[in-house]
């Protein structure tokens, strides 16, 4: 592997961060080691196979993978913001006004987001986590001879093959993961399996079509061609909310409910706690941010209307289906128990929201809310800048911002979404560079690790 030498006076040299990290280059080479320092245009990499810490232009780098430390939470709720540029940010709701949404995050403290750049806000009870990873190949079983590799807190397939483990899936749970692919998506997801993939349920992905059935059976319980995101993009956040008590399975892509399927004949004796990913093509898949958490079984969205029994969203800008309530959506506050209030948010302080309603002032813990009114505003997207990077965090959050520098265990940057911020370096799982370049290569799509 050849490196282009250059000379640059680096600022703020620091101790190496993230031992066990790797750097990925535009030619798909990669090098293990640790990040020693980083500024907007250059980074210094320390590796056992390099004679000394070596500088590289960030324009030649596609990705850094970093061994993030799991966060420790003491909060009683999780607020999930979805921004207009596709970012997803998790934290605790600290404030909400007509111009801004405030979120307390474990990786950057309080971030204040421009309201016009927030597309959606969902509040969840901070769930019990049954599994979060992957953190390595341990406890996962792959079919064949080395068909998957563990790289940058993710599994990458090298050919058609299966990888799975017993995740102890409870009867009612939420299964989510980040999925990336090349060209056409062909994946099979098996859940509630026994004995390395036997029995359970099967979800098949092919382009925008998703089919749901019992494992090994040809008759579908349900199917949809409405997952347009899976055909338009090469990256998606997948979520399945499963309730074996009712037989309901809700399927989401990038936070949007695509469909709800019901198995009227759940046979629990045939079910286990296993989760398997089956690549059905030679094209590589990348699976990361796998989370299995508790779920209360309540659905706060409705799937799009169906045509001839098949859910379909003909227009990407189509409105969400209405439940017939007379209260305008922007004024509706939905509680976790299913009740609704029509009111105005006065303040949010120390986890308590004060509401002005027709009944008088009401105070509630934020954790008792399911959705908050964001009002009607003209949405906008932030400008794209060549210095932008895309950061991924251990909890599945992802944020695009302009990189300024890294020093003393923190990485600083700015965005039109939230202004200036300082991020804990130990919180990152990945940093993507040159994210807007035409034909930007995917650093994860490698079949061999080169040195």
Residue, then its C-alpha position, 0 to 999 in steps of 0.5 A: x500500500x502506498x501513502x502520499x507523503x506531505x508536510x503539514x504543521x498540525x495543531x494540538x498534537x494529543x495522545x492517541x485516541x481509540x486504540x483498535x480503530x481503523x482508517x479507510x481510504x478512497x482506494x479501499x485500503x485500510x489500516x488499523x491503529x489509533x487516531x493521534x490528532x485531527x484537524x479539518x484537512x489532515x489527520x495523524x495516524x499511529x499504527x504498529x506497521x508505520x515507522x512513526x505517526x503519519x499524517x494523511x489528507x482527509x480528502x483521501x480518507x473515506x471513514x474512521x472506525x472507532x471503538x466507542x464506549x457504551x453510555x450509562x443512562x439514568x434518564x426515564x425517557x428517550x426523545x428521538x429527533x429526525x432532521x430534514x437532512x436525514x440525521x437521527x438524534x437521541x437524547x432527553x427533551x429539554x425544551x421546545x418552542x416555536x423556533x427551537x427544540x432542545x435535546x440533552x445528549x450523552x455525547x455532546x451535552x445540550x444541543x439546540x436544533x433549529x425548529x425548521x430543520x426538525x422533521x419529527x419528534x418522538x418520545x419513548x420510555x427509555x427501554x430495557x436493552x436486551x442486546x446492543x451491538x455488534x461488539x465482535x464476532x463472539x456469540x454470533x454464528x456464521x455459515x460457511x468459511x469466514x463469510x462475514x467480517x466484523x469491521x468498525x462496529x458492524x458486520x459486513x457480508x463477503x458473499x451470500x451467507x447467514x449470521x445469527x445468535x440467540x438474542x433472547x428476544x422477549x415476547x414483546x420487543x423492538x428490533x432495530x438496526x442500520x442497514x447499508x447495501x450496494x445496488x439492489x437490496x436482497x436480505x432475509x431477516x429471521x426472528x424468534x428462531x430456534x436452533x440456528x435459524x429453524x422455525x420463527x418468522x421470516x422477513x424478506x427484502x428485495x428492492x422496495x418489496x418486503x414480505x413477511x411469513x413464518x420461516x420455511x412457509x411459502x404463504x405470506x402473512x403480509x407483504x408490501x411494495x411501499x418501502x420506497x426508501x429501500x429502492x431510492x437509497x442504499x442505506x436505511x434504519x430498519x425497525x420491527x416492533x413485535x408482539x407475540x401476545x397479539x400476533x402483531x408485527x409493525x415494520x418501519x423504515x427510517x422512522x416511517x411505519x410501512x405496514x402492520x402484519x398480524x399472525x392470527x395463529x402464533x404457536x409459541x412452542x415453535x418460537x425461540x429468541x434467535x435473530x439471523x441476518x441472511x445475505x442473499x447476494x454476492x453484493x456486500x451488506x453492512x449491518x450495524x447498531x443492532x438493538x433489541x429493546x423492550x416495547x410497550x406494545x402500543x402503536x402510535x402511527x398508522x400504516x399507509x392505505x392499502x390497495x388490493x391488500x398491499x400497502x402502498x405510498x404512491x407519493x413520497x409527499x403523501x400525508x399521513x393517514x388520519x385517525x379521524x380526530x377533529x383536533x389539528x395535528x399540530x395541537x395534539x399532545x398524545x400521552x403514553x396511555x393513549x389519552x390526548x390533550x389539546x394544549x400549549x407547551x409553556x415550559x420544560x424543566x428538569x424532565x417536567x413539561x408544563x402545559x396550558x390547556x382549557x382545563x388549566x395548567x397541567x404538569x406532566x413528566x416528559x416520560x409520560x408523553x408519546x408525541x409533542x406538537x411541533x407546530x406548522x413551519x416551513x421546513x428547510x435543509x442545511x447547506x452542504x459544505x465540503x468540510x462536512x463529516x457524518x458521525x455515528x454514535x453508539x446509541x445509533x444517533x447520526x449527525x452531519x456537521x462541519x469538522x473543525x478540530x479534535x483535541x483533548x478527547x473532544x471533536x468540535x464542529x458546527x452545523x446549521x442544525x444546531x450551531x457549534x458543538x463539542x463531541x466526546x471522542x469516546x462516543x463515536x463508532x464511525x466518522x465518514x469523510x467526503x460524504x458528498x463526493x460523486x461516486x464516493x466509495x463505501x469504505x465498508x464494502x471491502x472483501x479483504x482487509x489489506x495492510 
